[in-house]
Amino acid sequence: MLFLEYLFLWFIFYSFAGWVYESILVSCQQRRWVNRGFLNGPLCPIYGTGAVAGVVILGHIHNPVALFFLAMIGASVLEYFTSWAMEQLFHARWWDYSHFHFNLNGRICLLGAVVFGIGGVLIVDVIQPEVARVTDMIPLQIIHALFVALMVLTIVDTIVTVCGIVNFEQSLEQFKVAVAKYGDVVREKVGDAVSGATDRFGGMQSTVGQKVGESWQNGKEMSSEFMLRIKDAADSVFNRQQRRMIASFPRLKTTSNNDTLQQLRETLEKLYRRGQ
C-alpha cells in the first residue's frame, strides 16, 4: 500500500511538472499566458502517467540508448491512445500535430517522440532517484495525509471537468444557432437602413446583407460590436469548463461544427489583441 501511495505522489509531481512545461511552451507559442491542462488544477495527467509508467517499467534499464528508444516508443503509444480515447469519449481532438512533419494521423509526431525519449532518460536516470530520495525523507504520517488529500482533490477535479465538457458538442451547436440569430437581426437592421436607397443603388441591399452574413464566416470585416456580441453569446452558452478548454487548447478540434469553433477562437484572439 505504501508503494502505491508513493507512486501516486510521484504521479502528482510529474503531472505538475508536465503542466509547467506545457503552459510555458504553449504560452510562448501563443504569445499570451495559457493555463494548460485538462484538469482545473495545475496537472497534466498524461505526463504523470507516462513518467510513473516509465519509472516502473524501465527503471531497471541502464543503457541510455535502449532507454531512449523504449521511452520514445512507450510515450508515443500512450499519447496516441490517449488522443484516440478522448476523441471517442468527448468527440473532440485536444491536440493536433498535422502541421508537423512525420506525424501519424495528427496524434503523434517524430519531434514529440524524440522529446519524450530524452525526457524518459532524464527522468529514469537523473530525476527519479532524487525524487525517490526526497519522498523517503518525508514522515509516513505526512505521506498518508498527502495521499488522501491529493487523491480526493484529483478525483473531484476529474468529475467536475468531465461533467463540464461532456456536452461540449451540444453547447457548440447552441452557440452556432445564437450567432446565426444575431446575424439575422443585424441583416434586418441593415436592410431597413438601406431600403430607401434600393431603387437608386440597385442590388446594394442584398450586397450589404450578404457582407454582414459573411463577416462571421471570413472574420475580416467584423466590427468590435459584433465580435463582443459573439463573445457574450459564447459566455452565455459555454460553461466555465468548456470556455477553459477553448482557451487552454489552441488546436482543439471537434468532430462536428469545427468551423464554428475555429471562427470563435479567431474572434476571441482578435478581441484579445485589441485589449477587449
Secondary structure, 3 states (H helix, E strand, C coil): CHHHHHHHHHHHHHHHHHHHHHHHHHHHHHCCCCCCCCCCCCCCHHHHHHHHHHHHHHCCCCCHHHHHHHHHHHHHHHHHHHHHHHHHHHCEECCCCCCCCCEECCCEEHHHHHHHHHHHHHHHHHHHHHHHHHHHHCCHHHHHHHHHHHHHHHHHHHHHHHHHHCCHHHHHHHHHHHHHHHHHHHHHHHHHHHHHHHHHHCCHHHHHHHHHHHHHHHCCCCCHHHHHHHHHHHHHHCCHHHHHHHHHCCCCEECCCHHHHHHHHHHHHHHHHCCC
